[in-house]
């Protein structure tokens, strides 16, 4: 977990809020977010989920209000 290759983030990472709650999790390839990612509000509720290719949203992305209700579901093509 949390490794660097040639100074760039690589592999599976978890990021945390200052209070140690999980903020986001997913993979990096060559320092860019790649694959499935999830992000969370500071109190643990899911904020978003979706896929990234070369750091950009690709495919279906879901975003949520702080109470857990779905805000949007969109399909992105790079």
C-alpha distances in whole Angstrom, upper triangle without the diagonal:
4,6,10,12,16,15,13,10,9,7,6,6,8,11,13,17,19,20,16,17,14,15,14,11,11,10,11,13,15,14,15,14,15,16,16,15,16,17,19,22,21,23,21,23,21,22,22,20,20,19,19,20,20,19,22,23,24,26,26,25,26,26,27,29,28,30,28,31,30,31,31,30,30,30,29,29,28
4,7,10,13,12,10,7,7,7,7,5,7,9,12,16,17,19,16,16,14,14,13,11,11,10,9,12,13,11,13,13,14,16,16,15,16,17,18,21,20,22,21,23,22,22,21,20,20,19,18,19,18,17,20,22,23,26,26,24,25,25,27,29,27,30,28,31,30,31,30,30,30,29,28,29,27
4,7,10,9,8,6,6,7,8,8,11,13,16,19,20,22,19,20,18,18,16,14,13,11,10,11,11,10,13,14,15,17,18,17,19,20,22,24,24,26,24,26,25,25,24,23,22,21,19,19,18,18,21,23,24,27,28,26,28,28,30,32,31,33,32,34,33,33,33,32,31,31,29,29,27
4,6,5,5,5,5,8,11,10,13,15,18,21,22,24,22,23,20,20,18,16,15,12,10,10,9,8,12,13,15,18,19,19,21,21,24,26,26,28,27,29,27,27,25,24,23,21,19,19,17,17,20,23,24,27,28,27,29,29,31,33,32,35,34,36,35,34,34,33,32,31,29,29,26
4,5,5,6,6,9,13,13,17,18,21,24,25,28,25,26,23,23,21,18,16,13,11,9,8,9,12,14,15,18,20,20,23,24,26,29,29,32,30,31,29,29,27,26,25,22,20,19,16,17,21,23,25,27,29,28,31,31,33,36,35,38,36,38,37,36,35,34,33,32,29,29,26
4,6,9,9,13,16,16,19,20,23,26,27,30,28,29,26,25,23,21,19,16,13,11,9,9,13,16,17,20,23,23,25,26,29,31,31,34,32,34,32,31,30,28,27,24,22,20,17,18,22,25,26,29,31,30,33,33,35,38,37,40,39,41,39,38,37,36,35,33,30,30,27
4,7,9,13,15,15,17,18,21,23,24,27,25,26,24,22,21,19,18,16,12,12,9,8,12,15,17,20,22,22,24,24,26,28,28,31,30,32,30,29,28,27,26,24,21,20,17,17,21,24,26,29,30,29,31,31,33,35,35,38,36,38,37,36,35,35,33,32,30,29,26
4,6,10,13,12,15,15,19,21,23,25,23,24,21,20,18,16,15,12,9,8,6,4,8,11,13,16,19,18,20,21,24,26,26,29,27,29,27,26,24,23,22,20,17,16,13,13,17,20,22,25,27,25,28,28,30,32,32,35,33,35,33,33,32,31,30,29,26,26,23
4,7,9,8,11,12,16,18,20,23,20,21,18,17,14,13,11,9,6,7,6,4,7,9,11,14,16,15,17,18,20,23,23,26,24,25,23,23,21,20,19,17,15,15,13,12,16,18,20,23,24,23,25,25,27,29,29,32,30,32,31,30,29,28,27,27,24,25,22
4,7,8,12,13,17,20,22,24,22,22,19,18,15,13,10,7,5,5,6,6,8,9,10,12,14,14,17,18,21,24,24,27,25,26,24,23,22,20,19,16,14,14,13,13,16,18,19,22,24,23,25,25,27,30,30,32,30,32,31,31,30,28,27,26,24,24,22
4,6,10,13,16,20,22,24,21,21,17,17,14,11,8,5,5,6,9,9,10,9,9,10,12,12,15,17,20,23,23,25,23,24,22,22,20,18,17,15,14,14,13,14,17,18,19,21,22,21,23,24,26,29,29,31,28,31,29,29,28,27,26,25,23,24,22
4,7,10,14,17,20,21,18,17,14,14,11,7,6,4,6,9,12,11,11,10,10,10,10,10,12,14,16,20,20,22,19,21,18,19,18,15,15,14,13,15,15,14,17,18,18,20,21,20,21,22,23,26,25,28,25,28,26,27,26,25,25,24,23,24,23
4,7,10,14,16,18,14,14,11,11,8,6,6,6,7,11,13,11,11,10,11,12,12,10,11,12,14,17,17,19,17,19,17,17,16,15,15,15,14,16,16,14,17,18,19,21,21,20,20,21,22,24,23,26,24,26,25,26,25,25,25,25,23,25,23
4,7,10,13,14,11,10,7,8,6,4,7,9,11,14,16,14,14,12,13,14,12,10,10,10,11,14,14,16,13,15,14,15,15,14,15,16,15,18,18,16,18,18,20,22,21,19,19,19,20,22,20,23,21,24,23,24,24,24,24,25,24,26,25
4,7,10,11,9,9,6,5,5,6,9,11,12,16,17,14,14,12,15,16,14,11,11,9,10,12,11,14,12,15,14,14,14,15,16,17,16,19,18,16,18,18,21,23,22,19,19,18,19,20,19,21,20,23,23,23,24,24,24,25,24,26,25
4,6,8,5,5,4,5,7,9,12,15,16,20,21,18,18,16,18,19,17,14,12,10,9,10,9,11,10,13,14,14,15,16,19,20,19,22,22,19,21,21,24,25,24,21,21,19,19,19,17,20,19,23,23,23,24,25,26,27,27,29,28
4,5,5,5,6,5,9,12,15,18,19,23,24,20,20,18,21,22,20,16,14,11,9,9,6,9,10,13,14,13,16,17,20,22,21,24,24,21,22,22,25,27,25,22,21,19,18,18,16,18,19,22,22,22,24,25,26,28,27,30,29
4,5,7,9,9,13,15,19,21,22,25,26,22,23,21,24,25,23,20,18,15,13,12,9,11,13,16,17,17,19,21,24,25,25,28,27,24,26,26,29,30,29,26,25,22,21,21,18,21,22,25,26,26,27,29,30,32,31,33,33
4,6,9,10,14,16,20,22,24,27,28,25,25,23,26,26,24,21,18,15,13,12,8,9,11,14,16,17,20,22,25,26,27,29,29,26,28,28,30,32,30,27,25,23,21,21,18,20,21,24,25,26,28,29,31,33,32,35,35
4,6,9,12,13,17,19,21,25,26,23,23,21,24,24,22,18,16,14,12,12,9,10,10,14,15,17,19,20,23,24,25,27,27,24,26,26,29,30,28,25,24,22,21,21,18,20,20,24,25,26,27,28,30,32,31,34,33
4,6,9,12,15,18,20,24,26,23,23,20,22,22,19,16,13,11,9,9,6,7,7,10,12,13,15,17,20,22,23,26,26,23,25,24,26,27,25,22,21,19,18,18,15,17,17,20,21,22,24,25,27,29,29,31,31
4,6,8,12,15,17,21,23,20,19,17,18,18,16,12,10,8,7,8,7,9,7,10,10,11,13,14,17,18,19,22,23,20,21,21,23,24,22,19,18,17,16,17,15,17,16,19,20,21,22,22,24,25,25,28,28
4,7,11,14,15,19,21,18,17,14,17,17,14,11,8,6,5,7,7,9,8,10,9,9,11,12,15,16,17,20,20,17,18,18,20,22,20,17,16,14,14,15,13,16,15,18,18,19,20,20,22,23,23,25,25
4,7,10,12,16,18,15,14,11,13,13,11,7,5,4,6,9,10,12,10,11,9,9,9,9,12,13,13,16,17,14,15,15,17,19,17,15,14,13,14,16,15,18,16,19,18,18,19,19,20,21,20,22,22
4,7,10,14,16,14,13,10,11,11,9,6,6,7,9,12,13,15,12,13,11,12,11,10,11,12,12,15,16,13,15,15,17,18,17,15,15,15,16,19,18,20,18,21,20,20,20,19,20,21,20,22,22
4,7,10,13,12,11,7,7,7,6,5,7,9,12,16,17,19,16,16,14,14,12,10,10,9,9,12,13,11,13,13,14,16,16,14,15,16,18,21,21,23,20,22,21,21,21,19,19,19,18,20,19
4,7,10,9,8,6,5,6,7,7,10,13,16,19,20,22,20,20,17,17,15,13,12,10,9,10,11,10,13,13,14,16,17,16,18,19,21,24,24,26,24,26,24,24,23,22,21,20,19,20,18
4,6,6,5,4,5,8,10,10,13,15,18,21,22,24,22,23,20,20,17,15,14,12,10,10,9,9,12,14,15,17,19,18,20,21,23,26,26,29,27,28,26,26,25,23,23,21,19,20,18
4,5,5,7,6,9,12,13,16,18,21,25,26,28,26,26,24,23,20,18,16,13,11,10,8,9,13,15,15,18,20,20,22,24,26,29,30,32,30,31,29,29,27,25,24,22,20,20,17
4,6,9,9,13,16,16,19,20,24,26,27,30,28,29,26,25,23,21,19,16,13,12,9,10,14,17,18,21,23,22,25,26,29,31,32,35,32,34,32,31,30,28,26,25,22,21,18
4,7,9,13,15,14,17,18,21,23,24,27,25,26,24,23,21,19,18,16,13,12,9,9,13,16,17,21,22,21,24,24,26,29,29,32,30,32,30,29,28,27,25,24,21,21,19
4,6,10,12,12,15,16,19,22,23,26,24,24,22,20,18,16,15,12,9,8,6,5,9,12,14,17,19,18,20,21,24,26,27,30,28,29,27,26,24,23,22,20,18,17,15
4,7,9,8,11,12,16,19,20,23,21,21,18,17,14,13,11,9,6,7,6,5,8,10,11,14,16,14,17,17,20,23,24,26,24,25,23,23,21,20,19,18,16,16,14
4,7,8,12,14,18,21,23,25,22,22,19,18,15,13,10,7,5,5,6,6,8,9,10,12,14,14,17,18,21,24,25,27,25,26,23,23,21,19,18,17,15,15,13
4,6,10,13,17,20,23,24,21,21,17,17,14,11,8,5,5,6,9,9,10,9,9,10,12,12,15,17,19,23,24,26,23,24,21,22,20,17,16,15,14,14,14
4,7,10,14,17,20,21,18,17,14,14,11,7,5,4,6,9,12,11,11,10,10,10,10,10,12,14,16,20,21,22,19,20,18,19,17,15,15,14,14,15,15
4,7,10,14,16,18,15,14,11,11,8,6,6,6,7,11,12,10,11,10,11,12,11,10,11,12,14,17,18,20,17,19,17,17,16,15,15,15,15,16,16
4,7,10,13,14,11,11,7,8,6,4,7,9,11,14,16,13,14,12,14,14,12,10,10,10,11,14,14,16,14,16,14,15,15,14,15,16,16,19,19
4,7,10,11,9,9,6,5,5,6,9,12,13,16,17,14,15,13,16,16,15,11,11,9,10,12,12,14,12,15,14,14,15,15,16,18,18,20,21
4,6,8,6,5,4,5,7,9,12,15,16,20,21,18,18,17,19,20,17,14,12,10,9,11,9,12,10,13,13,14,16,16,18,20,21,24,24
4,5,5,5,6,6,9,12,16,18,19,23,24,20,21,19,22,22,20,16,14,11,10,9,7,10,10,13,14,14,16,18,20,22,23,26,26
4,6,8,10,10,13,15,19,21,22,25,26,22,23,22,25,26,23,20,18,15,13,13,10,12,13,16,17,18,20,22,24,26,26,29,29
4,6,9,10,14,16,20,23,24,28,29,25,26,24,27,27,24,21,19,16,14,13,9,11,12,15,17,18,21,22,25,27,28,31,32
4,6,9,12,14,17,20,22,25,26,23,24,22,24,24,22,19,16,14,12,12,9,11,10,14,16,17,19,20,23,25,26,29,30
4,6,9,12,15,19,21,24,26,23,23,21,23,22,19,16,13,11,9,9,7,8,7,10,12,13,16,17,20,22,23,27,28
4,6,8,12,15,17,21,23,20,19,17,19,18,16,12,10,8,7,9,8,9,7,10,10,12,13,14,16,19,20,23,24
4,7,11,14,16,19,21,18,17,15,17,17,14,11,8,6,5,7,7,10,8,10,9,10,11,12,14,17,18,21,22
4,7,10,12,16,18,15,14,11,13,13,11,7,5,4,6,9,10,13,10,11,9,10,10,10,11,13,14,17,18
4,7,10,14,16,14,13,10,11,11,9,6,5,7,9,12,14,15,12,13,11,12,11,10,11,12,13,16,17
4,7,10,13,12,10,7,8,7,6,4,7,9,12,16,17,19,16,16,13,14,12,10,10,10,10,12,14
4,7,10,9,8,6,6,6,7,7,10,12,16,19,21,23,20,20,17,17,15,13,12,10,9,11,11
4,6,5,5,5,5,8,10,9,13,14,18,21,22,25,22,22,20,19,17,15,13,12,10,10,10
4,5,5,7,6,9,12,13,16,18,21,24,26,28,26,26,23,22,20,18,16,13,11,10,8
4,6,9,9,13,16,15,19,20,23,26,28,30,28,28,26,25,22,21,18,16,13,12,10
4,7,9,13,15,14,16,17,20,23,24,27,25,26,23,22,20,19,17,16,13,13,10
4,6,10,12,11,14,15,19,22,23,26,24,24,21,20,17,16,14,12,9,9,7
4,7,8,7,11,12,16,19,21,23,21,21,18,16,14,12,10,9,6,8,7
4,7,8,12,14,18,21,23,25,22,22,19,18,15,12,10,7,5,5,6
4,7,10,13,17,20,23,24,21,20,17,17,13,10,8,5,5,6,9
4,7,10,13,17,20,21,18,17,13,13,10,7,6,4,6,9,12
4,7,10,14,16,18,15,14,11,11,8,6,5,6,8,11,13
4,7,10,13,14,11,10,7,7,6,4,7,9,11,14,17
4,7,10,12,9,9,6,5,5,7,9,12,13,17,18
4,6,8,6,6,4,5,7,9,12,15,17,21,22
4,5,5,5,6,6,9,12,15,18,20,24,25
4,5,7,9,10,13,16,18,22,23,26,28
4,6,9,10,14,16,19,23,25,28,30
4,6,9,12,13,17,20,22,26,27
4,6,9,11,15,18,21,24,27
4,6,8,11,15,17,21,23
4,7,10,14,16,19,22
4,6,10,12,16,18
4,7,10,14,16
4,6,10,13
4,7,10
4,7
4
